[in-house]
Amino acid sequence: MIVIGLTGGILSGKSTVAGMLQELGAYVIDADKVGHDCYKPHTEGCDKVVAAFGKDILGTDDEIDRAKLSQVVFEDAVALHKLNNIMHPIIRKSVEKEIEQYAGQGANVVIVEAPVFVEAGWDDLVDQIWVTAVPEDVAARRFSERSGFSEQDAARRVKSQMSNEERIKHADRVIDTSRSIEQTKSDVHQLWYELKEDS
């Protein structure tokens, strides 16, 4: 079984590429979805985050309000570091369990889609790292259009993350998703066939 870490910045096309790979036969683990489950009430993650940041981050339903939490950590590097130190190991544990489950089912290729794959230091979980990349201005425009944020706020969000150049240093493969969807699909299919040949 080959395990691939698929990562990239905000709106760099990770989910689109993951969907293409799933259509080709890969099993996909979405670390964001896994993370959401780890924030649910009465879980280890929820209890530890509330203990660290207080009950002000809770919504009316006693669930963590991700928007409130995001406001707390977005421009506070110390708070973000604290949150990551709590959540990354918990999410990793859940991802490891899913990888083991797919291995038990006889999966040939498993994709772990995670935006902070490199930042979390999860390189040792996978055999290869694939990075989706678009120029920052393209990512900011996409983010502004999808989120309703101003272009200035969207650009700040994009710039707050790890740069393309830094991610690419860790990459075994880079997928440029700034071109047409047809070109991206062609690139993904080529990488898939190369992967199958190598295995």
C-alpha positions as CSV (number, residue, x, y, z in Angstrom):
1,M,0.0,0.0,0.0
2,I,1.2,3.5,-0.9
3,V,0.2,6.4,1.4
4,I,0.4,9.9,-0.1
5,G,0.1,13.1,1.8
6,L,-1.8,15.7,-0.3
7,T,-1.3,19.3,0.9
8,G,-1.4,22.9,-0.3
9,G,-2.5,26.3,0.6
10,I,-6.0,27.9,0.9
11,L,-8.0,27.1,-2.2
12,S,-5.1,25.6,-4.1
13,G,-7.3,22.7,-5.4
14,K,-6.5,20.0,-2.8
15,S,-10.1,18.7,-2.6
16,T,-10.5,18.8,-6.4
17,V,-7.3,16.8,-6.8
18,A,-8.3,14.4,-4.0
19,G,-11.7,13.8,-5.8
20,M,-9.9,13.1,-9.0
21,L,-7.7,10.5,-7.3
22,Q,-10.7,9.0,-5.6
23,E,-12.4,8.5,-9.0
24,L,-9.2,6.7,-10.1
25,G,-9.4,4.3,-7.2
26,A,-7.6,5.9,-4.3
27,Y,-9.0,5.9,-0.8
28,V,-9.1,9.4,0.6
29,I,-8.8,10.6,4.2
30,D,-9.9,14.2,4.7
31,A,-7.9,15.4,7.7
32,D,-10.2,18.5,8.0
33,K,-13.2,16.3,8.4
34,V,-11.3,14.1,10.9
35,G,-10.4,17.3,12.7
36,H,-14.0,18.5,12.9
37,D,-14.9,15.2,14.6
38,C,-12.1,15.8,17.1
39,Y,-13.7,19.1,18.1
40,K,-17.1,17.6,18.9
41,P,-18.4,18.0,22.5
42,H,-17.2,15.6,25.1
43,T,-14.2,14.5,23.0
44,E,-10.6,14.8,24.2
45,G,-10.0,17.6,21.7
46,C,-13.0,19.7,22.7
47,D,-12.2,19.4,26.4
48,K,-8.6,20.3,26.0
49,V,-9.3,23.3,23.7
50,V,-12.0,24.7,26.0
51,A,-9.6,24.3,29.0
52,A,-6.9,26.2,27.1
53,F,-9.1,29.0,25.6
54,G,-12.1,29.3,27.8
55,K,-15.8,28.9,27.3
56,D,-16.1,32.1,25.2
57,I,-15.2,30.0,22.2
58,L,-18.4,27.9,22.6
59,G,-21.6,28.5,20.6
60,T,-25.1,28.4,22.0
61,D,-25.1,24.6,21.5
62,D,-22.0,24.1,23.6
63,E,-20.0,23.1,20.5
64,I,-16.8,24.9,19.8
65,D,-17.6,27.8,17.4
66,R,-14.8,27.4,14.8
67,A,-15.2,31.0,13.7
68,K,-14.7,32.4,17.2
69,L,-11.7,30.1,17.7
70,S,-10.3,31.2,14.4
71,Q,-10.5,34.9,15.5
72,V,-8.7,34.1,18.7
73,V,-5.7,32.3,17.0
74,F,-5.5,34.0,13.5
75,E,-3.2,36.9,14.5
76,D,-1.8,35.4,17.7
77,A,1.1,33.1,16.9
78,V,1.4,32.0,20.5
79,A,-2.3,31.0,20.7
80,L,-2.1,29.3,17.3
81,H,0.9,27.3,18.5
82,K,-1.0,26.3,21.6
83,L,-4.0,25.1,19.6
84,N,-1.8,23.2,17.2
85,N,0.1,21.5,20.0
86,I,-3.3,20.3,21.4
87,M,-5.0,19.3,18.2
88,H,-2.3,18.0,15.8
89,P,-1.5,14.9,17.9
90,I,-5.1,14.1,18.4
91,I,-6.0,14.4,14.7
92,R,-2.9,12.4,13.8
93,K,-4.0,9.6,16.0
94,S,-7.4,9.4,14.2
95,V,-5.7,9.6,10.8
96,E,-3.4,6.8,11.7
97,K,-6.4,4.6,12.7
98,E,-8.1,5.3,9.3
99,I,-4.9,4.4,7.5
100,E,-4.7,1.1,9.4
101,Q,-8.4,0.4,8.6
102,Y,-7.8,0.9,4.8
103,A,-4.6,-1.3,5.0
104,G,-6.8,-4.0,6.6
105,Q,-9.3,-3.6,3.7
106,G,-6.5,-4.2,1.1
107,A,-6.3,-0.6,-0.2
108,N,-3.5,0.0,-2.7
109,V,-3.4,3.8,-2.5
110,V,-4.5,6.0,0.4
111,I,-4.5,9.8,0.1
112,V,-4.3,11.9,3.3
113,E,-5.6,15.3,2.4
114,A,-4.4,17.8,5.0
115,P,-3.7,21.6,4.6
116,V,-1.1,21.7,7.4
117,F,0.6,18.4,6.6
118,V,4.1,19.9,6.5
119,E,3.5,22.2,9.4
120,A,2.3,19.4,11.6
121,G,5.4,17.3,10.8
122,W,3.4,14.3,9.5
123,D,6.0,13.4,6.8
124,D,6.6,10.1,8.5
125,L,3.0,9.1,8.1
126,V,3.3,8.8,4.3
127,D,5.5,7.5,1.4
128,Q,5.2,10.6,-0.7
129,I,4.0,14.2,-0.4
130,W,2.1,15.8,-3.3
131,V,1.6,19.6,-3.2
132,T,-1.1,21.6,-5.0
133,A,0.1,25.1,-5.8
134,V,-1.4,28.3,-7.2
135,P,0.1,31.8,-7.1
136,E,-0.9,33.8,-3.9
137,D,-3.0,36.3,-5.9
138,V,-5.0,33.5,-7.5
139,A,-5.6,31.8,-4.1
140,A,-6.7,35.2,-2.6
141,R,-9.1,35.9,-5.4
142,R,-10.7,32.4,-5.1
143,F,-10.9,32.8,-1.3
144,S,-12.5,36.2,-1.5
145,E,-15.1,35.0,-4.1
146,R,-15.9,31.9,-2.0
147,S,-15.9,33.4,1.5
148,G,-17.2,36.9,1.0
149,F,-14.1,38.3,2.6
150,S,-12.6,41.5,1.0
151,E,-9.7,40.9,-1.3
152,Q,-7.4,42.5,1.3
153,D,-8.6,40.2,4.1
154,A,-8.4,37.2,1.8
155,A,-4.8,38.2,0.9
156,R,-3.9,38.5,4.5
157,R,-5.2,35.0,5.2
158,V,-3.3,33.5,2.3
159,K,-0.1,35.3,3.4
160,S,-0.5,34.0,7.0
161,Q,0.0,30.4,5.8
162,M,3.2,28.6,4.8
163,S,4.4,29.7,1.4
164,N,4.3,27.6,-1.8
165,E,8.0,27.7,-1.9
166,E,8.4,26.2,1.6
167,R,5.8,23.5,0.9
168,I,7.4,22.6,-2.4
169,K,10.7,21.9,-0.6
170,H,9.0,18.9,1.0
171,A,7.2,17.7,-2.2
172,D,7.8,14.6,-4.2
173,R,5.2,15.9,-6.8
174,V,3.8,19.4,-7.4
175,I,0.5,19.9,-9.2
176,D,-0.1,23.4,-10.7
177,T,-3.8,24.0,-10.3
178,S,-3.8,27.5,-11.7
179,R,-4.6,26.3,-15.2
180,S,-7.8,24.8,-16.5
181,I,-9.6,21.9,-14.7
182,E,-9.0,19.8,-17.8
183,Q,-5.2,20.4,-17.6
184,T,-5.2,19.6,-13.9
185,K,-7.1,16.4,-14.5
186,S,-4.6,15.4,-17.2
187,D,-1.7,16.1,-14.8
188,V,-3.4,14.0,-12.0
189,H,-4.0,11.1,-14.4
190,Q,-0.4,11.2,-15.5
191,L,0.8,11.1,-11.9
192,W,-1.6,8.3,-11.1
193,Y,-0.3,6.1,-14.0
194,E,3.3,6.8,-13.0
195,L,2.4,5.8,-9.4
196,K,0.8,2.5,-10.6
197,E,3.8,1.8,-12.8
198,D,6.2,2.3,-9.9
199,S,4.2,0.1,-7.6
